[in-house]
Amino acid sequence: MSSVYVGFTLDVVHTGHLTVLERAASLGHVTLGVLTDKAVTGHRPLPIVDFEQRKRIAIGLKGVSKVIEQNQWSYVPNILELRPDYFVHGDDWVSTEPQLRESVITALSEYGGTLIETSHEEGVTNATDRYLRSFQMTSGARLSTLRRLISCKPIARFIEAHNPMSALIAETLVSNRSGQRIVFDGFWSSSLTDSTSMGLPDIEVLDFSRRINNINSIFDVTTKPMIYDADTGGIGEHLAINITTLQRLGVSAVIIEDKTGLKKNSLLGNEVPQTQDKIESFSQKITIANKAKVDPNFMVIARIESLILEAGMDDALTRAKAYIEAGADGIMIHSRKKTPDEVFKFSNLFRDSYSSIPLICVPTSYNKVTETELANNGFNVVIYANQLLRSAYPAMYNAAKSILENGRAYEVDQSLMSIKEILNLIPGTS
């Protein structure tokens, strides 16, 4: 019989997949290539279902003779290796992925293979549709996404979300950079922006239950993972209980900073009294937090304040070693310098000893650094920790000021998002 190749992600299985497979099976023996997480990254949202589970789904599909990995977004490498008589795909890619289609036609022409296209079915929801994805999104699936992102991306991109609207913006926004699809990979639950958005000072005064309510509201309308800013973590025994709650909700990681006493914002440095915790006592807190993990995918990340408080590079590296030995799954190194020089020095020295421990940074003050530079210097996650809140407040202030000054809303209207755009952003209103 003839040989046939088909490539699927299989995050959400729908009738479009079945139509393609039925046509493929009618032509011969079907080899199904399942796209890996790395293959999908940069082109579509990271699949909710991990690769091994998607591969198991593929094996069970009717008409499939063999299942293999597809390690690139392009079908061409597998086509040229297998040299199938036929390649089958839905015809929707004529408009959505014309360059990908042309590359397949060129590859097939090299040896005489044939492209077969099935008609697009009206009413079939694309597998990347966020509403359909949300039906699949369990707390466990969301929680595990951070580790998968770290394993398959050069650097994962997180941004603060202080309410569901800001999270929806981060969830849905797509940009294009040098021909690559660019999105935010997840959310940062910031104690600073959570407190400020509720009119409270950033001193750990906002109680845990109020922050949890906000996370629940965000998770109701989104699918992406979240990293939780736990400040100092408080009393170890309380931290353990809070971590249990965060895991149940589907939060992927908690970041705890090694300071004690009344919380002060790190970017104030030594301009205000701040005390760094002793290595032994903070290591004990990390151990307590680590023991509270129920899901092994949950991450406890230690935030080192040595550079903020000018304790020196040796102190930062000593602490990193101690915290990892205590069970930390990752390290966040913080700096308030205007250039990334000291965090790059730390990351390169850190990588000499730890090649695979996740490294996180928050480039609020050294904001000229690029994500490529961060990735090249060993960082796995970048967090844009407060930009959405900082952009929202001036916009609201200026809008309110304009209305007061002019006695009407006409002058400010041109700078506002339309009601229609807002309704389109929110699920279920259109």
URKA-V255373 format. One record per residue. N is the residue number from 1. RES is the residue in three letters. SS is DSSP state (helix for helix, strand for strand, loop for the rest). OMEGA is omega in degrees with one decimal (999 if undefined). Layout:
n->N res->RES ss->SS omega->OMEGA
n->N res->RES ss->SS omega->OMEGA
//
This chain:
n->1 res->MET ss->loop omega->177.7
n->2 res->SER ss->strand omega->177.2
n->3 res->SER ss->strand omega->-176.1
n->4 res->VAL ss->strand omega->176.3
n->5 res->TYR ss->strand omega->176.4
n->6 res->VAL ss->strand omega->177.1
n->7 res->GLY ss->strand omega->-179.6
n->8 res->PHE ss->strand omega->167.7
n->9 res->THR ss->loop omega->176.9
n->10 res->LEU ss->loop omega->173.4
n->11 res->ASP ss->loop omega->173.6
n->12 res->VAL ss->loop omega->-178.4
n->13 res->VAL ss->loop omega->-179.9
n->14 res->HIS ss->loop omega->-173.7
n->15 res->THR ss->helix omega->175.4
n->16 res->GLY ss->helix omega->176.0
n->17 res->HIS ss->helix omega->-177.0
n->18 res->LEU ss->helix omega->177.9
n->19 res->THR ss->helix omega->178.8
n->20 res->VAL ss->helix omega->-177.9
n->21 res->LEU ss->helix omega->177.8
n->22 res->GLU ss->helix omega->178.4
n->23 res->ARG ss->helix omega->-179.4
n->24 res->ALA ss->helix omega->-178.2
n->25 res->ALA ss->helix omega->178.1
n->26 res->SER ss->helix omega->-177.5
n->27 res->LEU ss->helix omega->-178.5
n->28 res->GLY ss->strand omega->179.3
n->29 res->HIS ss->strand omega->-173.7
n->30 res->VAL ss->strand omega->168.6
n->31 res->THR ss->strand omega->-179.0
n->32 res->LEU ss->strand omega->175.4
n->33 res->GLY ss->strand omega->178.6
n->34 res->VAL ss->strand omega->-177.2
n->35 res->LEU ss->strand omega->177.5
n->36 res->THR ss->loop omega->176.6
n->37 res->ASP ss->helix omega->-178.4
n->38 res->LYS ss->helix omega->179.4
n->39 res->ALA ss->helix omega->-176.3
n->40 res->VAL ss->helix omega->-174.5
n->41 res->THR ss->loop omega->-179.3
n->42 res->GLY ss->loop omega->-179.4
n->43 res->HIS ss->loop omega->179.1
n->44 res->ARG ss->loop omega->174.1
n->45 res->PRO ss->loop omega->176.6
n->46 res->LEU ss->loop omega->-179.4
n->47 res->PRO ss->loop omega->176.1
n->48 res->ILE ss->loop omega->-179.5
n->49 res->VAL ss->loop omega->-177.6
n->50 res->ASP ss->loop omega->-170.5
n->51 res->PHE ss->helix omega->-176.5
n->52 res->GLU ss->helix omega->177.9
n->53 res->GLN ss->helix omega->178.7
n->54 res->ARG ss->helix omega->176.9
n->55 res->LYS ss->helix omega->177.4
n->56 res->ARG ss->helix omega->176.4
n->57 res->ILE ss->helix omega->-178.6
n->58 res->ALA ss->helix omega->-178.9
n->59 res->ILE ss->helix omega->-177.0
n->60 res->GLY ss->loop omega->-178.0
n->61 res->LEU ss->loop omega->-179.4
n->62 res->LYS ss->loop omega->177.1
n->63 res->GLY ss->loop omega->-178.5
n->64 res->VAL ss->loop omega->179.7
n->65 res->SER ss->loop omega->-174.9
n->66 res->LYS ss->strand omega->178.6
n->67 res->VAL ss->strand omega->178.2
n->68 res->ILE ss->strand omega->175.3
n->69 res->GLU ss->strand omega->166.1
n->70 res->GLN ss->strand omega->-170.5
n->71 res->ASN ss->loop omega->177.0
n->72 res->GLN ss->loop omega->175.2
n->73 res->TRP ss->loop omega->178.5
n->74 res->SER ss->loop omega->176.6
n->75 res->TYR ss->loop omega->-168.7
n->76 res->VAL ss->helix omega->-178.6
n->77 res->PRO ss->helix omega->179.6
n->78 res->ASN ss->helix omega->178.1
n->79 res->ILE ss->helix omega->-178.2
n->80 res->LEU ss->helix omega->177.4
n->81 res->GLU ss->helix omega->-176.6
n->82 res->LEU ss->helix omega->-177.1
n->83 res->ARG ss->loop omega->-179.4
n->84 res->PRO ss->loop omega->176.1
n->85 res->ASP ss->loop omega->-178.1
n->86 res->TYR ss->strand omega->168.8
n->87 res->PHE ss->strand omega->-175.4
n->88 res->VAL ss->strand omega->-179.3
n->89 res->HIS ss->strand omega->173.5
n->90 res->GLY ss->strand omega->-175.1
n->91 res->ASP ss->loop omega->177.2
n->92 res->ASP ss->loop omega->-178.3
n->93 res->TRP ss->helix omega->175.4
n->94 res->VAL ss->helix omega->179.9
n->95 res->SER ss->helix omega->-174.0
n->96 res->THR ss->helix omega->-176.8
n->97 res->GLU ss->loop omega->-175.6
n->98 res->PRO ss->helix omega->-180.0
n->99 res->GLN ss->helix omega->177.4
n->100 res->LEU ss->helix omega->178.9
n->101 res->ARG ss->helix omega->-179.1
n->102 res->GLU ss->helix omega->179.3
n->103 res->SER ss->helix omega->177.5
n->104 res->VAL ss->helix omega->178.9
n->105 res->ILE ss->helix omega->178.9
n->106 res->THR ss->helix omega->-179.3
n->107 res->ALA ss->helix omega->-179.8
n->108 res->LEU ss->helix omega->-178.5
n->109 res->SER ss->helix omega->-179.0
n->110 res->GLU ss->loop omega->-177.7
n->111 res->TYR ss->loop omega->176.6
n->112 res->GLY ss->loop omega->176.0
n->113 res->GLY ss->loop omega->-174.4
n->114 res->THR ss->strand omega->174.9
n->115 res->LEU ss->strand omega->174.8
n->116 res->ILE ss->strand omega->-179.3
n->117 res->GLU ss->strand omega->176.9
n->118 res->THR ss->strand omega->-177.1
n->119 res->SER ss->loop omega->176.8
n->120 res->HIS ss->loop omega->-178.4
n->121 res->GLU ss->loop omega->177.2
n->122 res->GLU ss->loop omega->177.2
n->123 res->GLY ss->loop omega->176.8
n->124 res->VAL ss->loop omega->-177.6
n->125 res->THR ss->loop omega->177.8
n->126 res->ASN ss->loop omega->-174.9
n->127 res->ALA ss->loop omega->-179.5
n->128 res->THR ss->loop omega->179.0
n->129 res->ASP ss->loop omega->-171.3
n->130 res->ARG ss->helix omega->179.5
n->131 res->TYR ss->helix omega->176.7
n->132 res->LEU ss->helix omega->176.9
n->133 res->ARG ss->helix omega->-176.9
n->134 res->SER ss->helix omega->178.0
n->135 res->PHE ss->helix omega->-179.5
n->136 res->GLN ss->helix omega->-168.8
n->137 res->MET ss->loop omega->173.0
n->138 res->THR ss->loop omega->179.0
n->139 res->SER ss->helix omega->179.8
n->140 res->GLY ss->helix omega->178.9
n->141 res->ALA ss->helix omega->179.4
n->142 res->ARG ss->helix omega->-177.1
n->143 res->LEU ss->helix omega->-174.3
n->144 res->SER ss->helix omega->-172.3
n->145 res->THR ss->helix omega->-176.9
n->146 res->LEU ss->helix omega->179.5
n->147 res->ARG ss->helix omega->178.9
n->148 res->ARG ss->helix omega->177.8
n->149 res->LEU ss->helix omega->179.8
n->150 res->ILE ss->helix omega->-177.2
n->151 res->SER ss->helix omega->-173.0
n->152 res->CYS ss->helix omega->-178.8
n->153 res->LYS ss->loop omega->174.0
n->154 res->PRO ss->loop omega->175.7
n->155 res->ILE ss->loop omega->178.9
n->156 res->ALA ss->strand omega->-170.0
n->157 res->ARG ss->strand omega->-179.3
n->158 res->PHE ss->strand omega->179.1
n->159 res->ILE ss->strand omega->-177.4
n->160 res->GLU ss->strand omega->174.0
n->161 res->ALA ss->loop omega->-175.3
n->162 res->HIS ss->loop omega->174.4
n->163 res->ASN ss->loop omega->-177.5
n->164 res->PRO ss->helix omega->179.9
n->165 res->MET ss->helix omega->178.2
n->166 res->SER ss->helix omega->177.6
n->167 res->ALA ss->helix omega->177.9
n->168 res->LEU ss->helix omega->176.1
n->169 res->ILE ss->helix omega->178.9
n->170 res->ALA ss->helix omega->-179.2
n->171 res->GLU ss->helix omega->-168.2
n->172 res->THR ss->helix omega->-174.6
n->173 res->LEU ss->loop omega->177.8
n->174 res->VAL ss->strand omega->176.9
n->175 res->SER ss->strand omega->179.3
n->176 res->ASN ss->strand omega->179.2
n->177 res->ARG ss->strand omega->-179.3
n->178 res->SER ss->loop omega->177.1
n->179 res->GLY ss->loop omega->-179.4
n->180 res->GLN ss->strand omega->178.9
n->181 res->ARG ss->strand omega->-175.8
n->182 res->ILE ss->strand omega->178.9
n->183 res->VAL ss->strand omega->168.0
n->184 res->PHE ss->loop omega->-175.7
n->185 res->ASP ss->loop omega->-178.6
n->186 res->GLY ss->strand omega->-173.0
n->187 res->PHE ss->strand omega->172.7
n->188 res->TRP ss->strand omega->175.6
n->189 res->SER ss->strand omega->-172.8
n->190 res->SER ss->loop omega->176.2
n->191 res->SER ss->helix omega->177.9
n->192 res->LEU ss->helix omega->-174.5
n->193 res->THR ss->helix omega->174.4
n->194 res->ASP ss->helix omega->-179.2
n->195 res->SER ss->helix omega->-175.7
n->196 res->THR ss->helix omega->-179.2
n->197 res->SER ss->helix omega->176.6
n->198 res->MET ss->loop omega->176.1
n->199 res->GLY ss->loop omega->-177.6
n->200 res->LEU ss->loop omega->179.1
n->201 res->PRO ss->loop omega->-178.4
n->202 res->ASP ss->loop omega->-178.0
n->203 res->ILE ss->loop omega->-177.6
n->204 res->GLU ss->loop omega->-179.6
n->205 res->VAL ss->loop omega->-179.4
n->206 res->LEU ss->loop omega->-173.1
n->207 res->ASP ss->loop omega->-173.4
n->208 res->PHE ss->helix omega->-176.3
n->209 res->SER ss->helix omega->178.9
n->210 res->ARG ss->helix omega->177.6
n->211 res->ARG ss->helix omega->177.6
n->212 res->ILE ss->helix omega->177.7
n->213 res->ASN ss->helix omega->178.6
n->214 res->ASN ss->helix omega->178.2
n->215 res->ILE ss->helix omega->177.1
n->216 res->ASN ss->helix omega->179.8
n->217 res->SER ss->helix omega->177.6
n->218 res->ILE ss->helix omega->-178.2
n->219 res->PHE ss->helix omega->178.1
n->220 res->ASP ss->helix omega->-171.8
n->221 res->VAL ss->loop omega->-177.8
n->222 res->THR ss->loop omega->179.3
n->223 res->THR ss->loop omega->-171.7
n->224 res->LYS ss->loop omega->-176.6
n->225 res->PRO ss->strand omega->-179.4
n->226 res->MET ss->strand omega->170.1
n->227 res->ILE ss->strand omega->-173.4
n->228 res->TYR ss->strand omega->176.5
n->229 res->ASP ss->strand omega->-176.0
n->230 res->ALA ss->loop omega->-176.1
n->231 res->ASP ss->loop omega->-179.3
n->232 res->THR ss->loop omega->-178.2
n->233 res->GLY ss->loop omega->179.9
n->234 res->GLY ss->loop omega->178.1
n->235 res->ILE ss->loop omega->-175.6
n->236 res->GLY ss->helix omega->-178.6
n->237 res->GLU ss->helix omega->176.0
n->238 res->HIS ss->helix omega->179.0
n->239 res->LEU ss->helix omega->-179.3
n->240 res->ALA ss->helix omega->178.7
n->241 res->ILE ss->helix omega->-179.8
n->242 res->ASN ss->helix omega->178.8
n->243 res->ILE ss->helix omega->176.3
n->244 res->THR ss->helix omega->178.9
n->245 res->THR ss->helix omega->-179.1
n->246 res->LEU ss->helix omega->177.7
n->247 res->GLN ss->helix omega->-179.5
n->248 res->ARG ss->helix omega->179.3
n->249 res->LEU ss->helix omega->-177.4
n->250 res->GLY ss->loop omega->174.4
n->251 res->VAL ss->loop omega->-172.9
n->252 res->SER ss->loop omega->-174.3
n->253 res->ALA ss->strand omega->173.1
n->254 res->VAL ss->strand omega->176.4
n->255 res->ILE ss->strand omega->-177.1
n->256 res->ILE ss->strand omega->-178.6
n->257 res->GLU ss->strand omega->-173.7
n->258 res->ASP ss->loop omega->174.7
n->259 res->LYS ss->strand omega->178.8
n->260 res->THR ss->strand omega->177.4
n->261 res->GLY ss->loop omega->-179.0
n->262 res->LEU ss->loop omega->-176.3
n->263 res->LYS ss->loop omega->171.4
n->264 res->LYS ss->loop omega->-178.1
n->265 res->ASN ss->loop omega->-174.5
n->266 res->SER ss->helix omega->-177.0
n->267 res->LEU ss->helix omega->172.9
n->268 res->LEU ss->helix omega->177.0
n->269 res->GLY ss->helix omega->-179.1
n->270 res->ASN ss->helix omega->175.0
n->271 res->GLU ss->helix omega->176.1
n->272 res->VAL ss->loop omega->179.5
n->273 res->PRO ss->loop omega->176.0
n->274 res->GLN ss->loop omega->-176.2
n->275 res->THR ss->strand omega->177.0
n->276 res->GLN ss->strand omega->-178.9
n->277 res->ASP ss->loop omega->172.8
n->278 res->LYS ss->loop omega->-176.9
n->279 res->ILE ss->helix omega->-175.7
n->280 res->GLU ss->helix omega->-176.6
n->281 res->SER ss->helix omega->178.4
n->282 res->PHE ss->helix omega->176.6
n->283 res->SER ss->helix omega->177.1
n->284 res->GLN ss->helix omega->177.6
n->285 res->LYS ss->helix omega->177.3
n->286 res->ILE ss->helix omega->179.5
n->287 res->THR ss->helix omega->178.5
n->288 res->ILE ss->helix omega->-179.9
n->289 res->ALA ss->helix omega->-178.5
n->290 res->ASN ss->helix omega->179.4
n->291 res->LYS ss->helix omega->-180.0
n->292 res->ALA ss->loop omega->-179.6
n->293 res->LYS ss->loop omega->173.1
n->294 res->VAL ss->loop omega->177.7
n->295 res->ASP ss->loop omega->-178.4
n->296 res->PRO ss->loop omega->178.6
n->297 res->ASN ss->loop omega->178.3
n->298 res->PHE ss->loop omega->-175.5
n->299 res->MET ss->strand omega->171.3
n->300 res->VAL ss->strand omega->-173.6
n->301 res->ILE ss->strand omega->-179.3
n->302 res->ALA ss->strand omega->178.8
n->303 res->ARG ss->strand omega->-175.3
n->304 res->ILE ss->strand omega->-175.7
n->305 res->GLU ss->loop omega->-174.7
n->306 res->SER ss->loop omega->-179.2
n->307 res->LEU ss->loop omega->176.7
n->308 res->ILE ss->loop omega->-174.9
n->309 res->LEU ss->loop omega->175.5
n->310 res->GLU ss->loop omega->177.0
n->311 res->ALA ss->loop omega->174.2
n->312 res->GLY ss->loop omega->-177.3
n->313 res->MET ss->helix omega->-179.2
n->314 res->ASP ss->helix omega->178.9
n->315 res->ASP ss->helix omega->180.0
n->316 res->ALA ss->helix omega->-179.0
n->317 res->LEU ss->helix omega->177.4
n->318 res->THR ss->helix omega->178.9
n->319 res->ARG ss->helix omega->179.3
n->320 res->ALA ss->helix omega->179.4
n->321 res->LYS ss->helix omega->-178.3
n->322 res->ALA ss->helix omega->-177.2
n->323 res->TYR ss->helix omega->176.6
n->324 res->ILE ss->helix omega->177.5
n->325 res->GLU ss->helix omega->179.0
n->326 res->ALA ss->loop omega->176.3
n->327 res->GLY ss->loop omega->179.0
n->328 res->ALA ss->loop omega->179.9
n->329 res->ASP ss->loop omega->-179.4
n->330 res->GLY ss->strand omega->-178.8
n->331 res->ILE ss->strand omega->169.6
n->332 res->MET ss->strand omega->177.2
n->333 res->ILE ss->strand omega->-173.7
n->334 res->HIS ss->loop omega->178.2
n->335 res->SER ss->loop omega->175.3
n->336 res->ARG ss->loop omega->175.5
n->337 res->LYS ss->loop omega->-179.0
n->338 res->LYS ss->loop omega->176.2
n->339 res->THR ss->loop omega->-178.6
n->340 res->PRO ss->loop omega->-171.3
n->341 res->ASP ss->helix omega->-174.7
n->342 res->GLU ss->helix omega->177.0
n->343 res->VAL ss->helix omega->175.7
n->344 res->PHE ss->helix omega->176.6
n->345 res->LYS ss->helix omega->178.1
n->346 res->PHE ss->helix omega->-174.8
n->347 res->SER ss->helix omega->-179.7
n->348 res->ASN ss->helix omega->175.2
n->349 res->LEU ss->helix omega->178.6
n->350 res->PHE ss->helix omega->-178.3
n->351 res->ARG ss->helix omega->175.1
n->352 res->ASP ss->helix omega->-178.4
n->353 res->SER ss->helix omega->-175.0
n->354 res->TYR ss->loop omega->-175.7
n->355 res->SER ss->loop omega->-172.3
n->356 res->SER ss->loop omega->178.0
n->357 res->ILE ss->loop omega->-179.7
n->358 res->PRO ss->strand omega->-178.0
n->359 res->LEU ss->strand omega->-172.5
n->360 res->ILE ss->strand omega->176.1
n->361 res->CYS ss->strand omega->178.0
n->362 res->VAL ss->loop omega->-173.1
n->363 res->PRO ss->loop omega->-179.6
n->364 res->THR ss->loop omega->-177.8
n->365 res->SER ss->loop omega->178.2
n->366 res->TYR ss->loop omega->-168.3
n->367 res->ASN ss->loop omega->174.3
n->368 res->LYS ss->loop omega->-178.4
n->369 res->VAL ss->loop omega->179.0
n->370 res->THR ss->loop omega->177.7
n->371 res->GLU ss->helix omega->177.6
n->372 res->THR ss->helix omega->178.2
n->373 res->GLU ss->helix omega->178.3
n->374 res->LEU ss->helix omega->179.4
n->375 res->ALA ss->helix omega->-179.2
n->376 res->ASN ss->helix omega->178.4
n->377 res->ASN ss->loop omega->168.6
n->378 res->GLY ss->loop omega->-179.5
n->379 res->PHE ss->loop omega->-178.8
n->380 res->ASN ss->loop omega->-177.1
n->381 res->VAL ss->strand omega->172.1
n->382 res->VAL ss->strand omega->-179.6
n->383 res->ILE ss->strand omega->171.6
n->384 res->TYR ss->strand omega->-156.1
n->385 res->ALA ss->loop omega->-173.4
n->386 res->ASN ss->loop omega->-171.1
n->387 res->GLN ss->helix omega->-178.5
n->388 res->LEU ss->helix omega->177.6
n->389 res->LEU ss->helix omega->-177.8
n->390 res->ARG ss->helix omega->177.8
n->391 res->SER ss->helix omega->-176.6
n->392 res->ALA ss->helix omega->-173.6
n->393 res->TYR ss->helix omega->175.9
n->394 res->PRO ss->helix omega->179.8
n->395 res->ALA ss->helix omega->179.0
n->396 res->MET ss->helix omega->179.6
n->397 res->TYR ss->helix omega->-177.4
n->398 res->ASN ss->helix omega->178.1
n->399 res->ALA ss->helix omega->179.9
n->400 res->ALA ss->helix omega->179.9
n->401 res->LYS ss->helix omega->179.9
n->402 res->SER ss->helix omega->179.1
n->403 res->ILE ss->helix omega->178.2
n->404 res->LEU ss->helix omega->-176.0
n->405 res->GLU ss->helix omega->-173.3
n->406 res->ASN ss->helix omega->179.9
n->407 res->GLY ss->loop omega->178.3
n->408 res->ARG ss->loop omega->-176.5
n->409 res->ALA ss->loop omega->-173.8
n->410 res->TYR ss->helix omega->-174.0
n->411 res->GLU ss->helix omega->-176.4
n->412 res->VAL ss->helix omega->-170.8
n->413 res->ASP ss->helix omega->-176.7
n->414 res->GLN ss->loop omega->179.4
n->415 res->SER ss->loop omega->-176.4
n->416 res->LEU ss->loop omega->170.8
n->417 res->MET ss->loop omega->-179.5
n->418 res->SER ss->loop omega->177.2
n->419 res->ILE ss->helix omega->-179.9
n->420 res->LYS ss->helix omega->179.0
n->421 res->GLU ss->helix omega->178.2
n->422 res->ILE ss->helix omega->179.7
n->423 res->LEU ss->helix omega->177.6
n->424 res->ASN ss->helix omega->-179.9
n->425 res->LEU ss->helix omega->-173.7
n->426 res->ILE ss->loop omega->-178.2
n->427 res->PRO ss->loop omega->171.4
n->428 res->GLY ss->loop omega->-177.8
n->429 res->THR ss->loop omega->-179.9
n->430 res->SER ss->loop omega->999
//
